[in-house]
Amino acid sequence: MPRSLLIIRIRGYASTPWNIQQTLEMLRLPRRFNAMIYPDTKDIKGMLIKVQPYVTWGELNEEGAELILSKLKTLHHENINDEYVKKYFGITKEDLKQKIVNGEIKINKYSSVFLLPIRLHAPSGGFKGKINAPYKNKGEFGYRGIEINNLLRRMI
């Protein structure tokens, strides 16, 4: 079963080639510090490789899913509560968190329920590396695995 990937756009749109900009819009990441959750599939991985210098991504864990649920808004700009989750999904908020982490519920398909993309702030304390260098070389963009949850915590 595919797990969920959290994708965060970390660079803006200035001097972005049109094909990269188009792929970022397909991923629903139109602006800097927007985030989306997608299943870990071959198609999404191909798109991520294409836009790698503009985004960072990794596997979402339960703590990260809890932070995302606290940041998600309804279409009326209200916080998500148990009644709202029960109305649309028929499960509790805790079960929704588990299903998001396991990839059973794909948040990207629920734009009629949630206000998407998820808007984040710049990380508190700033980025630790250069945003135009890959994460494995002490930069910020690209795949970072489970460490994406630490970045998310600083951006909420």
N, CA, C and O of each residue as an XYZ file, in Angstrom:
624
protein
N       0.842     -1.178      0.000
C       0.000      0.000      0.000
C       0.889      1.244      0.000
O       1.839      1.312      0.780
N       0.605      2.224     -0.851
C       1.461      3.408     -0.912
C       1.288      4.295      0.317
O       0.175      4.507      0.797
N       2.392      4.799      0.805
C       2.343      5.744      1.912
C       2.140      7.138      1.349
O       2.168      7.339      0.135
N       1.936      8.094      2.233
C       1.679      9.458      1.797
C       2.962     10.272      1.796
O       3.798     10.145      2.692
N       3.104     11.107      0.780
C       4.227     12.028      0.669
C       3.731     13.438      0.941
O       2.691     13.844      0.422
N       4.465     14.181      1.748
C       4.197     15.593      1.952
C       5.150     16.355      1.045
O       6.364     16.164      1.116
N       4.606     17.215      0.194
C       5.407     17.987     -0.756
C       5.244     19.461     -0.413
O       4.119     19.951     -0.306
N       6.356     20.173     -0.240
C       6.340     21.595      0.091
C       7.130     22.347     -0.965
O       8.269     21.991     -1.269
N       6.525     23.389     -1.525
C       7.246     24.238     -2.478
C       8.077     25.237     -1.686
O       7.560     25.911     -0.794
N       9.372     25.335     -2.011
C      10.255     26.208     -1.237
C      10.827     27.362     -2.053
O      11.466     28.253     -1.492
N      10.609     27.362     -3.356
C      11.095     28.463     -4.185
C       9.931     29.109     -4.914
O       8.928     28.457     -5.205
N      10.069     30.392     -5.208
C       9.017     31.153     -5.864
C       8.960     30.930     -7.360
O       9.519     29.962     -7.875
N       8.278     31.835     -8.058
C       8.025     31.650     -9.486
C       8.930     32.479    -10.388
O       8.865     32.309    -11.606
N       9.763     33.359     -9.864
C      10.609     34.195    -10.702
C      11.632     33.333    -11.444
O      12.302     32.498    -10.837
N      11.746     33.534    -12.731
C      12.682     32.822    -13.615
C      12.439     31.316    -13.663
O      13.351     30.546    -13.966
N      11.223     30.901    -13.368
C      10.882     29.478    -13.448
C      10.487     29.156    -14.878
O       9.631     29.846    -15.431
N      11.068     28.142    -15.501
C      10.665     27.767    -16.858
C       9.187     27.371    -16.904
O       8.634     26.887    -15.916
N       8.563     27.581    -18.052
C       7.121     27.356    -18.167
C       6.738     25.903    -17.903
O       5.682     25.640    -17.328
N       7.584     24.952    -18.316
C       7.219     23.551    -18.100
C       7.307     23.161    -16.620
O       6.530     22.328    -16.153
N       8.235     23.750    -15.894
C       8.326     23.512    -14.450
C       7.130     24.149    -13.754
O       6.525     23.544    -12.869
N       6.791     25.374    -14.156
C       5.647     26.074    -13.565
C       4.356     25.290    -13.803
O       3.504     25.200    -12.919
N       4.222     24.731    -14.987
C       3.035     23.949    -15.325
C       2.952     22.684    -14.461
O       1.870     22.324    -13.997
N       4.068     22.021    -14.246
C       4.083     20.824    -13.403
C       3.773     21.177    -11.952
O       3.059     20.435    -11.277
N       4.294     22.294    -11.467
C       3.989     22.723    -10.105
C       2.502     23.029     -9.951
O       1.919     22.748     -8.904
N       1.887     23.599    -10.976
C       0.450     23.855    -10.920
C      -0.346     22.552    -10.954
O      -1.398     22.456    -10.323
N       0.145     21.547    -11.685
C      -0.522     20.237    -11.674
C      -0.434     19.590    -10.296
O      -1.340     18.866     -9.884
N       0.656     19.853     -9.590
C       0.808     19.351     -8.222
C       0.070     20.228     -7.207
O       0.114     19.956     -6.007
N      -0.597     21.262     -7.675
C      -1.311     22.239     -6.846
C      -0.380     22.947     -5.870
O      -0.686     23.092     -4.686
N       0.755     23.380     -6.387
C       1.712     24.141     -5.591
C       1.995     25.462     -6.303
O       3.103     25.663     -6.799
N       1.014     26.368     -6.363
C       1.192     27.586     -7.149
C       2.123     28.616     -6.517
O       2.727     29.418     -7.229
N       2.248     28.605     -5.179
C       3.045     29.618     -4.505
C       4.058     28.987     -3.558
O       3.981     27.809     -3.208
N       4.996     29.814     -3.166
C       6.003     29.406     -2.197
C       5.331     29.081     -0.861
O       4.383     29.753     -0.455
N       5.823     28.063     -0.197
C       5.338     27.590      1.102
C       3.927     27.009      1.040
O       3.232     26.984      2.055
N       3.495     26.544     -0.123
C       2.278     25.739     -0.228
C       2.679     24.284     -0.056
O       3.787     23.892     -0.419
N       1.777     23.487      0.496
C       2.048     22.063      0.714
C       0.861     21.240      0.247
O      -0.279     21.704      0.278
N       1.133     20.015     -0.185
C       0.096     19.060     -0.570
C       0.538     17.671     -0.128
O       1.726     17.399      0.045
N      -0.447     16.807      0.050
C      -0.188     15.408      0.395
C      -0.634     14.557     -0.780
O      -1.771     14.661     -1.240
N       0.267     13.716     -1.262
C      -0.020     12.823     -2.382
C       0.395     11.407     -2.021
O       1.260     11.213     -1.167
N      -0.214     10.408     -2.667
C       0.247      9.028     -2.465
C       1.603      8.826     -3.133
O       1.932      9.506     -4.104
N       2.368      7.908     -2.619
C       3.706      7.619     -3.139
C       3.579      6.701     -4.357
O       3.710      5.482     -4.242
N       3.320      7.301     -5.532
C       3.159      6.525     -6.761
C       4.251      6.882     -7.756
O       4.976      7.862     -7.584
N       4.354      6.074     -8.792
C       5.365      6.287     -9.830
C       5.130      7.609    -10.565
O       6.086      8.307    -10.903
N       3.870      7.955    -10.813
C       3.551      9.191    -11.525
C       3.974     10.425    -10.728
O       4.573     11.352    -11.273
N       3.663     10.425     -9.456
C       4.023     11.556     -8.601
C       5.540     11.660     -8.481
O       6.086     12.762     -8.509
N       6.225     10.525     -8.346
C       7.694     10.545     -8.254
C       8.314     11.154     -9.511
O       9.286     11.903     -9.419
N       7.761     10.839    -10.685
C       8.268     11.415    -11.926
C       8.108     12.922    -11.963
O       9.003     13.639    -12.412
N       6.959     13.405    -11.486
C       6.736     14.850    -11.436
C       7.677     15.509    -10.435
O       8.162     16.615    -10.671
N       7.936     14.836     -9.322
C       8.832     15.396     -8.308
C      10.266     15.488     -8.810
O      10.968     16.453     -8.506
N      10.704     14.507     -9.567
C      12.052     14.556    -10.137
C      12.169     15.744    -11.090
O      13.210     16.397    -11.152
N      11.103     16.017    -11.825
C      11.122     17.129    -12.776
C      11.229     18.482    -12.067
O      11.951     19.366    -12.531
N      10.519     18.651    -10.950
C      10.492     19.942    -10.253
C      11.361     19.937     -8.998
O      11.181     20.778     -8.118
N      12.283     19.014     -8.911
C      13.098     18.830     -7.715
C      13.747     20.109     -7.178
O      13.742     20.292     -5.961
N      14.304     21.008     -8.000
C      14.941     22.203     -7.431
C      13.974     23.209     -6.803
O      14.412     24.196     -6.212
N      12.674     22.974     -6.924
C      11.689     23.922     -6.419
C      10.894     23.394     -5.236
O      10.161     24.153     -4.603
N      11.022     22.113     -4.925
C      10.230     21.512     -3.849
C      11.110     20.641     -2.960
O      12.226     20.267     -3.322
N      10.575     20.334     -1.797
C      11.163     19.319     -0.929
C      10.045     18.375     -0.519
O       8.897     18.798     -0.382
N      10.366     17.102     -0.323
C       9.323     16.134      0.004
C       9.886     15.016      0.858
O      11.096     14.814      0.953
N       8.952     14.292      1.482
C       9.318     13.149      2.309
C       8.070     12.446      2.803
O       6.952     12.876      2.521
N       8.266     11.353      3.547
C       7.149     10.562      4.046
C       6.527     11.230      5.265
O       7.227     11.701      6.161
N       5.220     11.260      5.278
C       4.464     11.845      6.377
C       4.321     10.814      7.493
O       4.014      9.652      7.227
N       4.544     11.234      8.747
C       4.300     10.337      9.878
C       3.089     10.838     10.661
O       2.454     11.814     10.262
N       2.766     10.177     11.773
C       1.558     10.528     12.526
C       1.636     11.927     13.111
O       0.639     12.649     13.127
N       2.802     12.317     13.590
C       2.958     13.663     14.146
C       2.746     14.718     13.061
O       2.092     15.735     13.295
N       3.297     14.472     11.887
C       3.104     15.394     10.773
C       1.659     15.461     10.326
O       1.161     16.537      9.994
N       0.973     14.317     10.314
C      -0.440     14.302      9.936
C      -1.276     15.082     10.941
O      -2.235     15.756     10.564
N      -0.918     14.996     12.215
C      -1.621     15.764     13.249
C      -1.440     17.262     13.006
O      -2.392     18.033     13.127
N      -0.213     17.673     12.661
C       0.042     19.086     12.364
C      -0.720     19.542     11.121
O      -1.259     20.648     11.092
N      -0.764     18.690     10.095
C      -1.494     19.028      8.872
C      -2.983     19.175      9.159
O      -3.620     20.104      8.663
N      -3.547     18.262      9.957
C      -4.971     18.357     10.288
C      -5.273     19.613     11.095
O      -6.365     20.170     10.984
N      -4.317     20.066     11.905
C      -4.536     21.311     12.644
C      -4.487     22.518     11.711
O      -5.078     23.556     12.008
N      -3.789     22.386     10.594
C      -3.651     23.492      9.645
C      -4.725     23.470      8.557
O      -5.025     24.511      7.971
N      -5.310     22.300      8.278
C      -6.342     22.197      7.243
C      -7.570     23.006      7.629
O      -7.940     23.071      8.801
N      -8.192     23.617      6.644
C      -9.401     24.406      6.857
C     -10.533     23.845      6.012
O     -10.306     23.192      4.994
N     -11.753     24.112      6.453
C     -12.915     23.757      5.650
C     -13.049     24.788      4.537
O     -12.284     25.751      4.484
N     -14.007     24.589      3.659
C     -14.219     25.559      2.585
C     -14.711     26.902      3.117
O     -14.659     27.911      2.413
N     -15.188     26.913      4.364
C     -15.651     28.152      4.993
C     -14.594     28.736      5.921
O     -14.909     29.548      6.791
N     -13.347     28.325      5.740
C     -12.189     28.823      6.492
C     -12.310     28.560      7.988
O     -11.882     29.382      8.799
N     -12.888     27.427      8.358
C     -12.988     27.032      9.755
C     -12.055     25.852     10.002
O     -11.680     25.140      9.071
N     -11.688     25.654     11.255
C     -10.832     24.516     11.603
C     -11.605     23.209     11.481
O     -12.831     23.184     11.592
N     -10.871     22.126     11.252
C     -11.471     20.796     11.142
C     -11.778     20.285     12.550
O     -10.913     20.323     13.425
N     -13.005     19.806     12.771
C     -13.355     19.194     14.050
C     -13.940     17.809     13.808
O     -14.123     17.396     12.663
N     -14.233     17.091     14.899
C     -14.720     15.715     14.779
C     -16.055     15.628     14.046
O     -16.286     14.683     13.292
N     -16.939     16.610     14.260
C     -18.243     16.573     13.594
C     -18.085     16.709     12.078
O     -18.765     16.026     11.313
N     -17.198     17.582     11.659
C     -16.967     17.797     10.225
C     -16.395     16.533      9.578
O     -16.821     16.140      8.492
N     -15.438     15.907     10.243
C     -14.834     14.673      9.722
C     -15.872     13.560      9.686
O     -15.928     12.798      8.721
N     -16.694     13.457     10.730
C     -17.737     12.426     10.787
C     -18.756     12.627      9.665
O     -19.247     11.656      9.090
N     -19.073     13.882      9.355
C     -20.065     14.182      8.319
C     -19.583     13.750      6.934
O     -20.347     13.164      6.168
N     -18.323     14.034      6.612
C     -17.820     13.771      5.262
C     -17.156     12.406      5.090
O     -17.156     11.857      3.988
N     -16.590     11.852      6.160
C     -15.855     10.595      6.035
C     -16.466      9.447      6.829
O     -16.195      8.283      6.536
N     -17.287      9.758      7.831
C     -17.898      8.724      8.650
C     -16.945      8.075      9.635
O     -17.221      6.983     10.131
N     -15.824      8.730      9.928
C     -14.836      8.209     10.881
C     -14.424      9.335     11.821
O     -14.802     10.488     11.616
N     -13.652      9.004     12.846
C     -13.181     10.027     13.774
C     -11.949     10.735     13.197
O     -11.358     10.293     12.212
N     -11.591     11.825     13.830
C     -10.424     12.585     13.386
C      -9.138     11.773     13.549
O      -8.224     11.879     12.733
N      -9.074     10.967     14.600
C      -7.903     10.108     14.838
C      -7.771      9.050     13.743
O      -6.665      8.768     13.280
N      -8.895      8.466     13.330
C      -8.875      7.478     12.247
C      -8.486      8.128     10.924
O      -7.781      7.529     10.112
N      -8.953      9.363     10.711
C      -8.590     10.094      9.492
C      -7.081     10.300      9.436
O      -6.465     10.148      8.381
N      -6.493     10.646     10.573
C      -5.038     10.842     10.639
C      -4.307      9.559     10.242
O      -3.363      9.603      9.454
N      -4.738      8.423     10.780
C      -4.123      7.136     10.455
C      -4.262      6.808      8.972
O      -3.310      6.339      8.348
N      -5.436      7.052      8.409
C      -5.683      6.723      7.006
C      -4.891      7.633      6.073
O      -4.498      7.210      4.986
N      -4.654      8.874      6.483
C      -3.830      9.783      5.678
C      -2.388      9.284      5.657
O      -1.759      9.253      4.599
N      -1.862      8.896      6.810
C      -0.482      8.414      6.900
C      -0.300      7.149      6.078
O       0.712      6.997      5.395
N      -1.265      6.238      6.135
C      -1.166      4.969      5.413
C      -1.480      5.099      3.932
O      -1.272      4.149      3.178
N      -1.974      6.246      3.497
C      -2.288      6.449      2.092
C      -3.647      5.915      1.684
O      -3.936      5.825      0.490
N      -4.496      5.556      2.652
C      -5.824      5.045      2.329
C      -6.761      6.159      1.890
O      -7.622      5.949      1.035
N      -6.596      7.350      2.474
C      -7.372      8.522      2.061
C      -6.412      9.482      1.389
O      -5.389      9.864      1.959
N      -6.753      9.864      0.178
C      -5.911     10.767     -0.603
C      -6.477     12.180     -0.485
O      -7.498     12.499     -1.095
N      -5.811     13.023      0.304
C      -6.285     14.379      0.562
C      -6.397     15.186     -0.726
O      -7.269     16.047     -0.836
N      -5.533     14.923     -1.699
C      -5.558     15.692     -2.941
C      -6.865     15.520     -3.705
O      -7.171     16.338     -4.572
N      -7.643     14.485     -3.412
C      -8.921     14.249     -4.089
C     -10.089     14.952     -3.403
O     -11.208     14.897     -3.913
N      -9.870     15.608     -2.274
C     -10.953     16.191     -1.491
C     -10.928     17.717     -1.507
O     -11.029     18.346     -0.453
N     -10.797     18.316     -2.681
C     -10.815     19.776     -2.770
C     -12.219     20.331     -2.545
O     -12.372     21.532     -2.321
N     -13.248     19.481     -2.602
C     -14.605     19.932     -2.307
C     -14.892     19.889     -0.805
O     -15.940     20.362     -0.367
N     -13.978     19.331     -0.015
C     -14.163     19.215      1.430
C     -13.193     20.125      2.175
O     -13.573     20.780      3.145
N     -11.933     20.165      1.723
C     -10.897     20.954      2.376
C     -10.446     22.097      1.480
O     -10.583     22.038      0.258
N      -9.910     23.131      2.101
C      -9.325     24.252      1.380
C      -7.890     23.868      1.019
O      -7.017     23.819      1.886
N      -7.655     23.595     -0.265
C      -6.351     23.136     -0.733
C      -5.767     24.138     -1.710
O      -6.539     24.779     -2.422
N      -4.463     24.316     -1.791
C      -3.381     23.653     -1.072
C      -3.271     24.159      0.365
O      -3.899     25.152      0.733
N      -2.477     23.473      1.162
C      -2.263     23.838      2.555
C      -1.242     24.966      2.578
O      -0.151     24.836      2.023
N      -1.593     26.054      3.209
C      -0.695     27.211      3.257
C       0.128     27.166      4.537
O      -0.407     27.011      5.635
N       1.420     27.304      4.375
C       2.338     27.269      5.511
C       3.081     28.595      5.610
O       3.030     29.419      4.696
N       3.768     28.791      6.723
C       4.614     29.965      6.924
C       6.052     29.607      6.565
O       6.386     28.436      6.380
N       6.886     30.618      6.469
C       8.318     30.361      6.325
C       8.793     29.658      7.594
O       8.245     29.915      8.666
N       9.788     28.783      7.510
C      10.210     28.056      8.711
C      10.777     28.996      9.772
O      11.565     29.892      9.471
N      10.360     28.773     11.020
C      10.890     29.598     12.102
C      12.378     29.296     12.247
O      12.786     28.135     12.255
N      13.163     30.322     12.359
C      14.616     30.158     12.400
C      15.234     30.102     11.019
O      16.454     30.015     10.883
N      14.394     30.151      9.989
C      14.878     30.142      8.612
C      15.308     28.759      8.164
O      15.321     27.807      8.945
N      15.656     28.668      6.899
C      16.180     27.415      6.372
C      17.591     27.219      6.901
O      18.327     28.188      7.089
N      17.966     25.986      7.140
C      19.291     25.685      7.690
C      20.372     25.642      6.616
O      21.558     25.770      6.923
N      19.969     25.463      5.361
C      20.922     25.413      4.260
C      20.471     26.324      3.138
O      19.532     27.103      3.299
N      21.139     26.227      2.006
C      20.769     27.027      0.844
C      19.583     26.369      0.147
O      19.537     25.145      0.025
N      18.622     27.173     -0.311
C      17.456     26.583     -0.962
C      17.754     26.180     -2.396
O      16.924     25.538     -3.040
N      18.916     26.542     -2.906
C      19.271     26.115     -4.262
C      20.334     25.015     -4.251
O      21.053     24.830     -5.233
N      20.432     24.285     -3.134
C      21.327     23.123     -3.035
C      20.500     21.931     -2.554
O      19.569     22.110     -1.769
N      20.821     20.721     -3.007
C      20.045     19.551     -2.580
C      20.221     19.241     -1.093
O      21.245     19.564     -0.491
N      19.207     18.613     -0.523
C      19.209     18.302      0.910
C      20.394     17.428      1.306
O      20.975     17.621      2.374
N      20.752     16.478      0.466
C      21.862     15.582      0.816
C      23.207     16.304      0.826
O      24.169     15.800      1.406
N      23.290     17.482      0.192
C      24.516     18.288      0.210
C      24.361     19.499      1.121
O      24.903     20.568      0.842
N      23.616     19.325      2.213
C      23.371     20.364      3.215
C      22.602     21.547      2.655
O      22.787     22.682      3.095
N      21.742     21.281      1.688
C      20.854     22.295      1.142
C      19.442     22.057      1.630
O      19.239     21.500      2.709
N      18.460     22.476      0.841
C      17.071     22.355      1.267
C      16.166     21.632      0.285
O      15.186     21.033      0.727
N      16.424     21.644     -1.013
C      15.461     21.047     -1.936
C      15.693     19.556     -2.115
O      16.765     19.036     -1.806
N      14.667     18.877     -2.620
C      14.774     17.453     -2.915
C      14.208     16.569     -1.819
O      13.540     17.037     -0.897
N      14.490     15.288     -1.942
C      13.961     14.279     -1.024
C      14.667     14.354      0.317
O      15.896     14.390      0.375
N      13.898     14.376      1.390
C      14.493     14.403      2.727
C      13.936     13.337      3.655
O      14.273     13.325      4.839
N      13.106     12.454      3.159
C      12.621     11.335      3.960
C      11.742     11.772      5.114
O      10.903     12.661      4.966
N      11.936     11.150      6.254
C      11.110     11.412      7.433
C      11.416     12.785      8.041
O      10.633     13.286      8.848
N      12.535     13.394      7.668
C      12.916     14.716      8.179
C      11.975     15.818      7.702
O      12.051     16.942      8.200
N      11.093     15.526      6.754
C      10.127     16.522      6.287
C       9.212     16.944      7.433
O       8.719     18.072      7.447
N       8.981     16.053      8.390
C       8.100     16.359      9.516
C       8.713     17.404     10.446
O       7.986     18.196     11.045
N      10.049     17.414     10.574
C      10.708     18.452     11.372
C      10.554     19.814     10.703
O      10.308     20.814     11.379
N      10.697     19.858      9.379
C      10.499     21.110      8.651
C       9.051     21.567      8.777
O       8.790     22.753      8.975
N       8.118     20.641      8.665
C       6.700     20.978      8.790
C       6.401     21.578     10.159
O       5.654     22.552     10.258
N       6.975     21.007     11.213
C       6.756     21.521     12.563
C       7.212     22.972     12.673
O       6.578     23.775     13.358
N       8.315     23.310     11.995
C       8.817     24.688     12.042
C       8.012     25.633     11.159
O       8.094     26.851     11.323
N       7.233     25.087     10.224
C       6.478     25.931      9.293
C       5.014     26.136      9.701
O       4.323     26.957      9.096
N       4.535     25.422     10.697
C       3.130     25.564     11.129
C       2.949     26.828     11.938
O       1.841     27.120     12.388
